[in-house]
Amino acid sequence: METRTLIAPLASAGRAGEIAARLTEAIHLGLISDGEQLPPEQEFAQQLGVAPMTLREAISVLRERGLVETRRGRHGGTFVRRSLDPPDEPDTERLRAMTAGALRDIADEQLAITGVAARLAAERATPRSVRRILAHVDQLAAAATRGARVTADSRFHIEVAIATRSERLVRREVLLQSETAGMLWLPHLAASDVAAIGREHHEIAAAVAAEDAEGAQEAAERHVRSNLRRLTSGYLELIEDALGA
């Protein structure tokens, strides 16, 4: 499945700002690779379900943010320039603007999507899919920067969803990861949690590889609940810092 097709089209005509936000998240999650050329304008606009003018405005925003560059000439086009370590501030502000109830609602959706995806992956994954899932477990273990951890974490869950061979599940997982991964991997995340997330990923992957559908779902659901605790802890820390300022 080509990674650009994982970016879900907007339900309505959309605004340039929404497209820019969607593409920014896709770049930070590694769904669009550094140096990758974006499709021709007409084709990409059709894929995203927007007018070419809307896409053009969104690309202009990305260019201002330094996330893409446009090259002229025979081998020209628009190419991604992905930062190895995306800034903390947008995700910090997003988490600070949350409520405990909103975080719980996100976790409820993740229990439904991520848990079922793990179960179906255990039932449907090909050997190649299992290798890709395990590779992302290793990538998270080796990641040394926030950007690398965000990418490895989100891609692990997306690869599990891809293994289900359900495009709907994949699109929902992509949206969930774009919403939560950056907030999870903020600097306040404890070293013990960093190690625990790696172990939780390994547990899910091992169950998928063993074709243990029930075990994979249970491991994924435990992981979602643990991440809810981590996000809630980070949220409360930000609120306490704001009150103490």
Disulfide bonds with the S-S distance in Angstrom:
none
